[in-house]
């Protein structure tokens, strides 16, 4: 929440309010869509008893600061689509000027998209670890 909204500042500017709402809503959508895609993949892998590495197949990883998508193409596509949608919605509803006025994690569309993707991916990994175990 802190990364999405920062310190909340009251504003009568409706564009600023719409932008802030978009940041929150789209951040949650990215997280939940990514989580659902990975859960579906892990559950299928467990049901099929394939023995494949669930993390590599369904979740992905971070190597040298870069995200490595899961090897399952459907899961990877869903996560990539959720990330693209996050950036598109932010670009549609938030100007760089509006983002600079907010106390979010960066001050332009590209930066906020990257910041939210990174921070929400950390939550994604943590939630999946809590649900399924592993490192």
C-alpha positions as a Python dict, from the first residue, in 0.01 Angstrom:
ca = {
    (1, 'X'): (0, 0, 0),
    (2, 'X'): (283, 241, 84),
    (3, 'X'): (444, 187, -258),
    (4, 'X'): (112, 229, -436),
    (5, 'X'): (-12, 536, -256),
    (6, 'X'): (275, 676, -52),
    (7, 'X'): (164, 938, 197),
    (8, 'X'): (-190, 1029, 102),
    (9, 'X'): (-243, 1393, 24),
    (10, 'X'): (-591, 1535, -7),
    (11, 'X'): (-659, 1685, -345),
    (12, 'X'): (-964, 1825, -519),
    (13, 'X'): (-799, 1751, -855),
    (14, 'X'): (-1017, 1478, -1011),
    (15, 'X'): (-738, 1369, -1249),
    (16, 'X'): (-506, 1317, -956),
    (17, 'X'): (-774, 1122, -770),
    (18, 'X'): (-840, 902, -1077),
    (19, 'X'): (-469, 838, -1114),
    (20, 'X'): (-428, 739, -751),
    (21, 'X'): (-730, 509, -772),
    (22, 'X'): (-588, 351, -1088),
    (23, 'X'): (-253, 285, -920),
    (24, 'X'): (-426, 96, -639),
    (25, 'X'): (-674, -94, -854),
    (26, 'X'): (-430, -195, -1124),
    (27, 'X'): (-161, -297, -876),
    (28, 'X'): (-407, -536, -713),
    (29, 'X'): (-519, -669, -1050),
    (30, 'X'): (-161, -742, -1153),
    (31, 'X'): (-98, -930, -830),
    (32, 'X'): (-420, -1132, -834),
    (33, 'X'): (-401, -1224, -1203),
    (34, 'X'): (-39, -1334, -1166),
    (35, 'X'): (-123, -1529, -852),
    (36, 'X'): (-421, -1706, -1010),
    (37, 'X'): (-218, -1804, -1316),
    (38, 'X'): (61, -1951, -1103),
    (39, 'X'): (-182, -2128, -868),
    (40, 'X'): (-364, -2290, -1160),
    (41, 'X'): (-33, -2410, -1302),
    (42, 'X'): (98, -2546, -969),
    (43, 'X'): (-232, -2722, -896),
    (44, 'X'): (-228, -2882, -1242),
    (45, 'X'): (133, -2987, -1196),
    (46, 'X'): (50, -3140, -857),
    (47, 'X'): (-255, -3321, -997),
    (48, 'X'): (-56, -3459, -1292),
    (49, 'X'): (226, -3560, -1056),
    (50, 'X'): (473, -3462, -1325),
    (51, 'X'): (759, -3403, -1084),
    (52, 'X'): (855, -3087, -1271),
    (53, 'X'): (1006, -2805, -1067),
    (54, 'X'): (693, -2605, -978),
    (55, 'X'): (887, -2282, -928),
    (56, 'X'): (1053, -2293, -1269),
    (57, 'X'): (740, -2421, -1442),
    (58, 'X'): (474, -2202, -1281),
    (59, 'X'): (622, -1913, -1085),
    (60, 'X'): (948, -1799, -1234),
    (61, 'X'): (1235, -1640, -1047),
    (62, 'X'): (1455, -1336, -1019),
    (63, 'X'): (1811, -1376, -1144),
    (64, 'X'): (2059, -1090, -1114),
    (65, 'X'): (1771, -849, -1056),
    (66, 'X'): (1574, -956, -1364),
    (67, 'X'): (1254, -1155, -1365),
    (68, 'X'): (1271, -1491, -1540),
    (69, 'X'): (923, -1593, -1649),
    (70, 'X'): (788, -1940, -1576),
    (71, 'X'): (855, -2202, -1842),
    (72, 'X'): (485, -2289, -1874),
    (73, 'X'): (380, -2079, -2172),
    (74, 'X'): (19, -2025, -2064),
    (75, 'X'): (124, -1906, -1721),
    (76, 'X'): (401, -1689, -1860),
    (77, 'X'): (161, -1530, -2110),
    (78, 'X'): (-99, -1454, -1843),
    (79, 'X'): (158, -1289, -1617),
    (80, 'X'): (303, -1087, -1907),
    (81, 'X'): (-46, -979, -2011),
    (82, 'X'): (-122, -864, -1654),
    (83, 'X'): (199, -660, -1650),
    (84, 'X'): (124, -504, -1988),
    (85, 'X'): (-229, -418, -1876),
    (86, 'X'): (-91, -250, -1563),
    (87, 'X'): (130, -22, -1772),
    (88, 'X'): (-146, 51, -2024),
    (89, 'X'): (-398, 146, -1758),
    (90, 'X'): (-148, 370, -1581),
    (91, 'X'): (-60, 541, -1908),
    (92, 'X'): (-429, 590, -1983),
    (93, 'X'): (-527, 735, -1646),
    (94, 'X'): (-208, 895, -1515),
    (95, 'X'): (9, 1163, -1667),
    (96, 'X'): (373, 1188, -1565),
    (97, 'X'): (283, 1525, -1411),
    (98, 'X'): (13, 1365, -1195),
    (99, 'X'): (246, 1087, -1088),
    (100, 'X'): (512, 1341, -993),
    (101, 'X'): (258, 1508, -763),
    (102, 'X'): (172, 1182, -588),
    (103, 'X'): (390, 1021, -327),
    (104, 'X'): (408, 694, -517),
    (105, 'X'): (718, 483, -571),
    (106, 'X'): (830, 680, -880),
    (107, 'X'): (726, 988, -1073),
    (108, 'X'): (648, 871, -1425),
    (109, 'X'): (439, 597, -1586),
    (110, 'X'): (732, 373, -1675),
    (111, 'X'): (886, 406, -1330),
    (112, 'X'): (564, 342, -1140),
    (113, 'X'): (484, 44, -1364),
    (114, 'X'): (829, -104, -1299),
    (115, 'X'): (814, -30, -928),
    (116, 'X'): (468, -182, -883),
    (117, 'X'): (558, -484, -1093),
    (118, 'X'): (868, -546, -884),
    (119, 'X'): (707, -492, -544),
    (120, 'X'): (396, -688, -629),
    (121, 'X'): (606, -970, -771),
    (122, 'X'): (778, -993, -431),
    (123, 'X'): (432, -1028, -272),
    (124, 'X'): (345, -1286, -540),
    (125, 'X'): (649, -1497, -447),
    (126, 'X'): (577, -1464, -76),
    (127, 'X'): (211, -1561, -108),
    (128, 'X'): (294, -1864, -320),
    (129, 'X'): (563, -1973, -77),
    (130, 'X'): (314, -1947, 210),
    (131, 'X'): (57, -2148, 17),
    (132, 'X'): (278, -2418, -134),
    (133, 'X'): (606, -2407, 59),
    (134, 'X'): (951, -2408, -93),
    (135, 'X'): (1218, -2143, -121),
}
